[in-house]
């Protein structure tokens, strides 16, 4: 996600030591406490949202509202295993359509009023 290698992590550690000095352990503890509080607040908000939605929404997850997750869930959950996966890696050979959309001898559809 962040693409941080060993060298970059070492440089960040040295910079943290130079900036915070002997206060680094206290700063790390405070950052850990803050992160735990933020996670607890997010969990409480998520639980409050589930309770306020009422019955039938016990399995609701706000992450499902992200456009990528929403499309994957609603468009690709019932896809036959012979179709390619939404990540782009093929599950198996893609079946060819039984009838083509545009025939070779017919002109493509055109709408005069569309332009």
SELOKOL-603928 format. One record per atom (N, C-alpha, C, O): x, y, z; atom name; residue number from 1. Coordinates in pm, 1 decimal. Layout:
REC/X/Y/Z/CA/NUM
...
***
This chain:
REC/82.4/-118.8/0.0/N/1
REC/0.0/0.0/0.0/CA/1
REC/87.1/125.5/0.0/C/1
REC/67.4/214.2/-83.1/O/1
REC/182.8/134.0/92.0/N/2
REC/265.9/253.3/99.6/CA/2
REC/398.7/235.4/28.7/C/2
REC/468.2/334.0/4.1/O/2
REC/436.6/112.1/-5.3/N/3
REC/560.9/82.4/-75.0/CA/3
REC/681.0/139.6/-0.5/C/3
REC/761.1/214.0/-57.2/O/3
REC/692.3/103.8/127.1/N/4
REC/804.3/148.4/209.3/CA/4
REC/900.6/31.4/223.3/C/4
REC/864.9/-73.3/277.4/O/4
REC/1023.6/49.7/173.9/N/5
REC/1125.1/-53.2/183.4/CA/5
REC/1201.7/-41.7/313.5/C/5
REC/1172.2/43.6/397.2/O/5
REC/1300.6/-128.6/329.8/N/6
REC/1380.7/-131.4/451.3/CA/6
REC/1462.8/-4.4/466.5/C/6
REC/1476.7/46.7/577.6/O/6
REC/1517.6/47.7/357.0/N/7
REC/1598.9/169.1/362.9/CA/7
REC/1512.6/288.8/403.8/C/7
REC/1551.8/367.8/489.6/O/7
REC/1395.7/301.5/342.2/N/8
REC/1307.0/413.4/375.9/CA/8
REC/1260.8/404.7/521.0/C/8
REC/1250.8/506.5/589.4/O/8
REC/1232.6/282.8/568.2/N/9
REC/1191.3/264.8/707.4/CA/9
REC/1304.3/303.4/802.0/C/9
REC/1279.4/363.8/906.4/O/9
REC/1426.9/269.6/767.3/N/10
REC/1541.9/308.5/849.1/CA/10
REC/1560.4/458.7/853.6/C/10
REC/1588.3/514.7/959.7/O/10
REC/1545.2/524.9/739.4/N/11
REC/1556.4/670.6/734.3/CA/11
REC/1447.7/734.9/819.9/C/11
REC/1474.0/831.2/892.0/O/11
REC/1325.4/681.6/812.1/N/12
REC/1217.0/735.2/895.5/CA/12
REC/1247.0/715.6/1043.4/C/12
REC/1217.6/803.7/1124.1/O/12
REC/1305.1/601.6/1080.5/N/13
REC/1341.4/576.9/1219.8/CA/13
REC/1447.4/673.3/1268.6/C/13
REC/1436.8/725.3/1379.6/O/13
REC/1549.2/698.1/1188.3/N/14
REC/1654.6/792.9/1226.2/CA/14
REC/1597.1/932.8/1239.4/C/14
REC/1630.0/1004.0/1334.4/O/14
REC/1511.6/973.9/1145.8/N/15
REC/1447.8/1105.6/1155.5/CA/15
REC/1361.6/1116.8/1281.1/C/15
REC/1360.3/1221.3/1346.3/O/15
REC/1289.3/1009.2/1315.4/N/16
REC/1207.4/1011.9/1436.7/CA/16
REC/1295.5/1027.1/1559.9/C/16
REC/1260.5/1100.4/1652.4/O/16
REC/1408.8/958.9/1562.2/N/17
REC/1501.3/973.4/1676.1/CA/17
REC/1557.5/1113.7/1684.8/C/17
REC/1571.3/1167.9/1794.4/O/17
REC/1590.5/1174.0/1570.8/N/18
REC/1644.2/1309.7/1571.9/CA/18
REC/1539.4/1412.2/1614.3/C/18
REC/1570.2/1507.3/1686.2/O/18
REC/1416.3/1392.7/1569.6/N/19
REC/1311.5/1491.1/1600.1/CA/19
REC/1262.5/1477.5/1743.4/C/19
REC/1252.9/1576.6/1815.7/O/19
REC/1231.0/1353.4/1785.2/N/20
REC/1169.2/1334.8/1916.5/CA/20
REC/1270.6/1300.2/2025.3/C/20
REC/1242.7/1320.3/2143.5/O/20
REC/1386.2/1249.2/1988.3/N/21
REC/1489.9/1218.7/2086.3/CA/21
REC/1444.4/1117.4/2189.5/C/21
REC/1391.5/1011.7/2155.2/O/21
REC/1465.6/1150.8/2317.9/N/22
REC/1431.1/1057.9/2425.5/CA/22
REC/1280.6/1054.1/2453.3/C/22
REC/1235.3/972.0/2533.0/O/22
REC/1202.7/1141.3/2389.2/N/23
REC/1056.8/1140.9/2407.7/CA/23
REC/988.8/1042.6/2312.3/C/23
REC/866.2/1030.9/2315.0/O/23
REC/1064.2/971.6/2228.3/N/24
REC/1007.2/882.5/2127.3/CA/24
REC/918.0/772.9/2186.6/C/24
REC/811.2/747.8/2130.7/O/24
REC/955.7/705.9/2296.5/N/25
REC/864.4/604.1/2351.9/CA/25
REC/730.7/662.9/2397.8/C/25
REC/626.1/600.9/2378.5/O/25
REC/733.3/780.3/2457.4/N/26
REC/607.9/843.4/2501.6/CA/26
REC/522.4/884.4/2381.8/C/26
REC/400.2/869.3/2384.8/O/26
REC/585.2/935.6/2277.6/N/27
REC/512.1/973.3/2156.5/CA/27
REC/450.0/849.2/2092.4/C/27
REC/336.6/855.0/2044.9/O/27
REC/522.3/737.2/2090.3/N/28
REC/469.2/613.0/2033.3/CA/28
REC/351.6/561.7/2115.8/C/28
REC/252.5/515.3/2059.4/O/28
REC/361.2/569.2/2248.6/N/29
REC/248.4/527.7/2334.3/CA/29
REC/126.7/615.5/2309.8/C/29
REC/14.6/565.6/2300.2/O/29
REC/148.5/745.8/2299.7/N/30
REC/37.9/838.3/2276.8/CA/30
REC/-26.2/812.3/2139.1/C/30
REC/-148.5/818.3/2125.9/O/30
REC/54.9/783.8/2038.0/N/31
REC/0.4/753.7/1905.6/CA/31
REC/-80.0/624.2/1909.2/C/31
REC/-184.3/614.9/1844.4/O/31
REC/-33.7/524.6/1983.3/N/32
REC/-107.9/398.9/1996.3/CA/32
REC/-240.7/418.8/2066.0/C/32
REC/-342.2/363.0/2024.2/O/32
REC/-240.7/499.2/2173.5/N/33
REC/-366.4/528.5/2244.4/CA/33
REC/-463.7/602.0/2153.9/C/33
REC/-582.8/570.8/2151.8/O/33
REC/-413.5/699.4/2079.3/N/34
REC/-500.1/774.6/1988.4/CA/34
REC/-558.7/683.5/1881.3/C/34
REC/-677.0/694.4/1848.9/O/34
REC/-478.4/595.0/1826.8/N/35
REC/-528.1/501.9/1725.9/CA/35
REC/-635.2/409.4/1782.7/C/35
REC/-735.2/382.5/1716.2/O/35
REC/-615.3/360.2/1905.8/N/36
REC/-717.8/275.7/1968.9/CA/36
REC/-846.5/353.2/1991.1/C/36
REC/-955.1/299.1/1970.4/O/36
REC/-836.6/479.5/2033.3/N/37
REC/-956.8/561.3/2054.8/CA/37
REC/-1030.9/586.8/1924.2/C/37
REC/-1153.9/583.3/1920.7/O/37
REC/-957.0/612.5/1817.1/N/38
REC/-1020.7/637.1/1687.9/CA/38
REC/-1092.0/510.6/1639.6/C/38
REC/-1203.9/517.9/1588.9/O/38
REC/-1027.3/394.5/1655.5/N/39
REC/-1091.9/268.8/1616.6/CA/39
REC/-1216.8/243.3/1699.6/C/39
REC/-1318.5/199.1/1646.2/O/39
REC/-1210.3/270.8/1830.5/N/40
REC/-1327.4/251.0/1916.5/CA/40
REC/-1441.2/344.2/1874.7/C/40
REC/-1557.5/303.7/1873.9/O/40
REC/-1408.1/468.6/1840.1/N/41
REC/-1511.9/561.7/1795.4/CA/41
REC/-1573.6/515.8/1664.3/C/41
REC/-1694.9/526.5/1646.3/O/41
REC/-1492.0/464.7/1572.2/N/42
REC/-1544.3/416.0/1444.6/CA/42
REC/-1632.5/293.3/1465.7/C/42
REC/-1737.0/280.5/1401.9/O/42
REC/-1591.5/203.7/1553.9/N/43
REC/-1674.5/86.1/1582.5/CA/43
REC/-1806.8/126.2/1646.9/C/43
REC/-1911.5/70.0/1614.6/O/43
REC/-1802.0/224.6/1739.0/N/44
REC/-1925.0/271.4/1802.8/CA/44
REC/-2017.6/337.4/1700.3/C/44
REC/-2139.0/318.0/1705.1/O/44
REC/-1961.3/414.7/1608.5/N/45
REC/-2043.9/478.4/1505.2/CA/45
REC/-2105.7/373.6/1413.8/C/45
REC/-2222.8/384.4/1377.3/O/45
REC/-2028.1/272.1/1376.5/N/46
REC/-2079.6/165.2/1290.9/CA/46
REC/-2192.0/89.5/1361.2/C/46
REC/-2294.8/59.7/1300.3/O/46
REC/-2172.3/58.5/1490.0/N/47
REC/-2275.0/-11.9/1566.1/CA/47
REC/-2400.0/74.6/1583.0/C/47
REC/-2512.0/24.3/1573.1/O/47
REC/-2381.6/203.3/1608.3/N/48
REC/-2495.7/293.8/1620.0/CA/48
REC/-2574.3/303.6/1490.3/C/48
REC/-2697.1/312.8/1491.5/O/48
REC/-2502.3/301.6/1377.9/N/49
REC/-2570.7/306.7/1248.8/CA/49
REC/-2652.7/179.7/1226.9/C/49
REC/-2765.6/186.3/1178.4/O/49
REC/-2596.2/64.7/1262.4/N/50
REC/-2670.3/-60.8/1247.2/CA/50
REC/-2795.5/-60.9/1334.2/C/50
REC/-2901.7/-105.3/1290.6/O/50
REC/-2783.0/-10.9/1458.1/N/51
REC/-2898.3/-8.8/1548.2/CA/51
REC/-3004.9/88.3/1500.0/C/51
REC/-3124.1/60.8/1513.5/O/51
REC/-2963.8/201.6/1443.9/N/52
REC/-3061.8/300.8/1399.6/CA/52
REC/-3132.3/258.5/1270.9/C/52
REC/-3242.8/305.2/1243.7/O/52
REC/-3070.2/170.4/1190.7/N/53
REC/-3135.0/124.2/1068.1/CA/53
REC/-3250.2/29.6/1096.9/C/53
REC/-3342.5/18.9/1016.3/O/53
REC/-3246.7/-38.5/1209.0/N/54
REC/-3356.5/-125.5/1246.6/CA/54
REC/-3337.7/-268.8/1201.3/C/54
REC/-3230.3/-307.5/1155.2/O/54
REC/-3445.5/-348.3/1215.4/N/55
REC/-3435.3/-489.8/1180.2/CA/55
REC/-3416.5/-509.2/1029.9/C/55
REC/-3465.8/-431.0/948.6/O/55
REC/-3345.1/-613.6/996.0/N/56
REC/-3320.1/-644.4/856.1/CA/56
REC/-3186.7/-594.1/805.9/C/56
REC/-3144.8/-630.2/695.9/O/56
REC/-3118.6/-511.0/884.4/N/57
REC/-2990.0/-456.1/842.8/CA/57
REC/-2878.0/-497.2/937.2/C/57
REC/-2781.0/-423.4/954.8/O/57
REC/-2891.0/-615.5/998.6/N/58
REC/-2790.3/-660.3/1093.9/CA/58
REC/-2656.9/-687.0/1025.9/C/58
REC/-2551.9/-670.7/1088.0/O/58
REC/-2659.2/-727.7/899.1/N/59
REC/-2535.7/-759.4/828.6/CA/59
REC/-2485.1/-642.0/744.3/C/59
REC/-2398.7/-660.9/658.7/O/59
REC/-2537.9/-520.5/767.3/N/60
REC/-2495.7/-402.6/691.9/CA/60
REC/-2352.5/-365.0/728.1/C/60
REC/-2315.6/-362.9/845.5/O/60
REC/-2272.4/-335.4/626.3/N/61
REC/-2135.6/-290.3/645.6/CA/61
REC/-2117.3/-163.5/562.3/C/61
REC/-2139.5/-167.2/441.3/O/61
REC/-2077.3/-51.1/623.3/N/62
REC/-2059.3/72.7/545.6/CA/62
REC/-1956.9/57.9/433.9/C/62
REC/-1961.8/133.1/336.5/O/62
REC/-1864.4/-37.1/445.2/N/63
REC/-1767.0/-57.5/337.6/CA/63
REC/-1835.0/-106.4/210.3/C/63
REC/-1779.7/-91.9/101.3/O/63
REC/-1954.6/-164.4/222.8/N/64
REC/-2028.2/-209.8/104.6/CA/64
REC/-2075.7/-92.8/19.2/C/64
REC/-2113.6/-112.7/-96.2/O/64
REC/-2074.3/28.3/73.4/N/65
REC/-2118.6/144.8/-2.3/CA/65
REC/-2009.0/201.3/-92.0/C/65
REC/-2036.6/287.1/-175.8/O/65
REC/-1884.7/154.6/-75.7/N/66
REC/-1776.3/198.6/-163.4/CA/66
REC/-1809.6/152.1/-305.3/C/66
REC/-1851.6/37.8/-323.7/O/66
REC/-1791.9/237.6/-404.8/N/67
REC/-1834.4/201.0/-540.9/CA/67
REC/-1775.2/69.9/-591.5/C/67
REC/-1846.4/-9.2/-653.3/O/67
REC/-1647.0/45.1/-566.8/N/68
REC/-1587.6/-80.0/-615.1/CA/68
REC/-1651.3/-200.2/-548.4/C/68
REC/-1683.7/-298.1/-615.7/O/68
REC/-1669.9/-194.8/-417.7/N/69
REC/-1730.0/-305.8/-345.0/CA/69
REC/-1875.6/-323.8/-386.2/C/69
REC/-1922.5/-436.4/-402.8/O/69
REC/-1946.5/-213.3/-402.6/N/70
REC/-2087.7/-218.1/-440.1/CA/70
REC/-2104.4/-286.6/-575.3/C/70
REC/-2188.4/-375.2/-590.6/O/70
REC/-2023.2/-244.7/-674.5/N/71
REC/-2033.8/-304.7/-807.6/CA/71
REC/-1994.7/-451.3/-805.3/C/71
REC/-2061.0/-534.2/-867.7/O/71
REC/-1887.8/-484.3/-734.0/N/72
REC/-1844.7/-623.3/-727.6/CA/72
REC/-1952.2/-709.8/-664.1/C/72
REC/-1978.8/-821.2/-709.3/O/72
REC/-2014.0/-656.9/-558.2/N/73
REC/-2113.7/-735.4/-486.9/CA/73
REC/-2239.6/-756.9/-571.3/C/73
REC/-2294.2/-867.2/-574.1/O/73
REC/-2285.7/-652.2/-639.6/N/74
REC/-2412.9/-660.0/-709.6/CA/74
REC/-2402.0/-706.2/-854.4/C/74
REC/-2500.6/-752.3/-912.0/O/74
REC/-2284.6/-694.6/-913.3/N/75
REC/-2272.2/-734.8/-1052.3/CA/75
REC/-2201.8/-868.7/-1071.3/C/75
REC/-2232.2/-942.1/-1165.3/O/75
REC/-2108.0/-900.8/-982.6/N/76
REC/-2023.6/-1016.7/-1007.7/CA/76
REC/-2044.7/-1132.3/-911.2/C/76
REC/-1976.7/-1234.1/-924.2/O/76
REC/-2135.7/-1121.4/-814.9/N/77
REC/-2155.2/-1231.2/-721.3/CA/77
REC/-2219.8/-1353.2/-786.0/C/77
REC/-2188.7/-1466.2/-748.4/O/77
REC/-2308.4/-1332.7/-882.0/N/78
REC/-2379.7/-1443.9/-943.9/CA/78
REC/-2324.3/-1480.9/-1080.9/C/78
REC/-2394.4/-1541.7/-1161.8/O/78
REC/-2198.7/-1444.5/-1107.6/N/79
REC/-2137.8/-1472.7/-1236.3/CA/79
REC/-2098.3/-1620.0/-1241.5/C/79
REC/-2041.5/-1671.6/-1145.2/O/79
REC/-2127.2/-1688.6/-1352.0/N/80
REC/-2085.2/-1829.0/-1363.0/CA/80
REC/-1933.3/-1842.0/-1351.9/C/80
REC/-1861.0/-1749.9/-1389.7/O/80
REC/-1884.4/-1954.0/-1300.9/N/81
REC/-1740.1/-1969.1/-1282.7/CA/81
REC/-1660.9/-1969.8/-1412.3/C/81
REC/-1538.7/-1955.3/-1409.2/O/81
REC/-1727.5/-1986.3/-1526.5/N/82
REC/-1654.5/-1986.6/-1653.1/CA/82
REC/-1622.1/-1844.5/-1700.1/C/82
REC/-1543.5/-1828.2/-1793.5/O/82
REC/-1680.0/-1742.0/-1638.6/N/83
REC/-1653.3/-1603.7/-1677.5/CA/83
REC/-1529.7/-1553.4/-1605.9/C/83
REC/-1491.6/-1609.1/-1503.0/O/83
REC/-1465.1/-1448.0/-1658.6/N/84
REC/-1346.3/-1396.0/-1590.1/CA/84
REC/-1385.1/-1328.0/-1458.9/C/84
REC/-1496.1/-1276.9/-1443.9/O/84
REC/-1292.2/-1328.7/-1365.4/N/85
REC/-1318.3/-1267.2/-1236.0/CA/85
REC/-1310.4/-1116.2/-1249.0/C/85
REC/-1251.6/-1066.8/-1345.2/O/85
REC/-1369.0/-1039.2/-1153.5/N/86
REC/-1365.5/-893.3/-1160.9/CA/86
REC/-1224.3/-837.2/-1144.4/C/86
REC/-1200.1/-722.1/-1180.8/O/86
REC/-1131.2/-914.8/-1090.8/N/87
REC/-995.1/-865.5/-1074.5/CA/87
REC/-915.7/-873.8/-1202.7/C/87
REC/-804.1/-822.0/-1209.0/O/87
REC/-969.8/-937.4/-1305.6/N/88
REC/-902.4/-944.6/-1433.2/CA/88
REC/-833.6/-1076.9/-1458.6/C/88
REC/-796.0/-1105.8/-1572.3/O/88
REC/-816.2/-1157.3/-1356.5/N/89
REC/-755.1/-1287.4/-1377.5/CA/89
REC/-861.6/-1383.4/-1425.7/C/89
REC/-965.9/-1396.3/-1361.7/O/89
REC/-838.4/-1451.0/-1536.4/N/90
REC/-942.9/-1538.4/-1590.3/CA/90
REC/-966.2/-1660.5/-1503.1/C/90
REC/-871.3/-1724.2/-1457.5/O/90
REC/-1092.7/-1693.0/-1480.0/N/91
REC/-1128.2/-1814.3/-1405.7/CA/91
REC/-1119.3/-1934.8/-1498.3/C/91
REC/-1073.4/-2042.1/-1459.0/O/91
REC/-1163.3/-1915.1/-1620.0/N/92
REC/-1158.5/-2019.6/-1723.0/CA/92
REC/-1174.5/-1948.2/-1856.5/C/92
REC/-1173.6/-1825.3/-1862.2/O/92
REC/-1188.9/-2023.4/-1961.4/N/93
REC/-1207.3/-1962.6/-2092.0/CA/93
REC/-1341.0/-1889.8/-2098.0/C/93
REC/-1443.1/-1941.8/-2052.9/O/93
REC/-1339.7/-1770.0/-2153.6/N/94
REC/-1461.7/-1690.8/-2165.6/CA/94
REC/-1545.5/-1749.2/-2278.0/C/94
REC/-1495.6/-1767.5/-2389.0/O/94
REC/-1673.3/-1779.0/-2250.6/N/95
REC/-1756.3/-1837.0/-2356.6/CA/95
REC/-1784.1/-1735.0/-2465.2/C/95
REC/-1800.5/-1616.3/-2437.1/O/95
REC/-1789.5/-1781.1/-2589.1/N/96
REC/-1822.1/-1691.4/-2698.7/CA/96
REC/-1973.5/-1672.6/-2702.0/C/96
REC/-2047.7/-1765.1/-2669.2/O/96
REC/-2020.1/-1554.7/-2740.9/N/97
REC/-2164.9/-1533.0/-2746.0/CA/97
REC/-2228.4/-1619.2/-2854.3/C/97
REC/-2168.1/-1645.6/-2958.4/O/97
REC/-2351.0/-1662.5/-2827.9/N/98
REC/-2418.2/-1750.0/-2924.2/CA/98
REC/-2461.8/-1672.7/-3047.8/C/98
REC/-2461.4/-1727.7/-3157.9/O/98
REC/-2499.2/-1546.3/-3031.7/N/99
REC/-2536.3/-1463.5/-3146.3/CA/99
REC/-2460.1/-1332.3/-3137.7/C/99
REC/-2455.4/-1271.2/-3030.9/O/99
REC/-2400.8/-1288.1/-3246.2/N/100
REC/-2328.4/-1160.8/-3241.4/CA/100
REC/-2425.1/-1043.6/-3227.2/C/100
REC/-2541.3/-1052.4/-3266.9/O/100
REC/-2375.6/-934.2/-3170.2/N/101
REC/-2459.9/-816.3/-3151.9/CA/101
REC/-2484.3/-742.7/-3282.9/C/101
REC/-2594.7/-693.4/-3305.7/O/101
REC/-2384.0/-734.2/-3368.9/N/102
REC/-2398.0/-666.8/-3497.9/CA/102
REC/-2360.6/-767.6/-3606.1/C/102
REC/-2251.8/-825.0/-3603.4/O/102
REC/-2450.7/-788.6/-3700.7/N/103
REC/-2424.8/-881.2/-3809.2/CA/103
REC/-2337.5/-813.1/-3913.6/C/103
REC/-2338.9/-690.7/-3926.6/O/103
REC/-2261.3/-893.2/-3988.0/N/104
REC/-2171.1/-838.3/-4088.8/CA/104
REC/-2245.7/-768.4/-4201.5/C/104
REC/-2196.0/-669.7/-4255.8/O/104
REC/-2364.0/-817.3/-4238.1/N/105
REC/-2435.2/-759.6/-4351.6/CA/105
REC/-2529.7/-646.1/-4312.1/C/105
REC/-2585.6/-581.0/-4400.4/O/105
REC/-2549.3/-620.2/-4183.8/N/106
REC/-2639.7/-513.3/-4140.3/CA/106
REC/-2558.4/-391.3/-4096.9/C/106
REC/-2452.3/-406.1/-4036.2/O/106
REC/-2607.7/-270.4/-4127.6/N/107
REC/-2536.1/-150.6/-4082.3/CA/107
REC/-2554.7/-133.1/-3930.9/C/107
REC/-2654.6/-178.2/-3874.9/O/107
REC/-2460.6/-69.3/-3866.8/N/108
REC/-2475.1/-47.7/-3722.5/CA/108
REC/-2590.2/47.7/-3694.3/C/108
REC/-2624.4/129.2/-3780.0/O/108
REC/-2650.3/39.6/-3577.0/N/109
REC/-2761.1/129.9/-3545.1/CA/109
REC/-2713.7/274.0/-3539.6/C/109
REC/-2602.5/303.0/-3495.4/O/109
REC/-2801.4/365.2/-3586.1/N/110
REC/-2768.5/506.8/-3588.3/CA/110
REC/-2892.9/587.4/-3554.2/C/110
REC/-3001.5/559.4/-3604.8/O/110
REC/-2876.9/686.6/-3469.2/N/111
REC/-2988.2/771.2/-3429.0/CA/111
REC/-2961.1/911.8/-3477.6/C/111
REC/-2864.1/974.1/-3434.6/O/111
REC/-3046.8/964.7/-3568.6/N/112
REC/-3028.1/1098.7/-3623.8/CA/112
REC/-3044.9/1206.7/-3518.8/C/112
REC/-2980.1/1311.1/-3526.7/O/112
REC/-3130.5/1183.6/-3420.6/N/113
REC/-3160.4/1285.7/-3321.8/CA/113
REC/-3061.3/1286.5/-3204.2/C/113
REC/-3068.4/1373.8/-3117.6/O/113
REC/-2970.7/1191.0/-3201.6/N/114
REC/-2878.5/1181.7/-3088.6/CA/114
REC/-2766.4/1284.3/-3096.1/C/114
REC/-2707.0/1318.3/-2993.8/O/114
REC/-2736.4/1334.5/-3216.9/N/115
REC/-2624.9/1427.8/-3229.4/CA/115
REC/-2671.4/1568.7/-3251.3/C/115
REC/-2589.3/1659.5/-3263.9/O/115
***
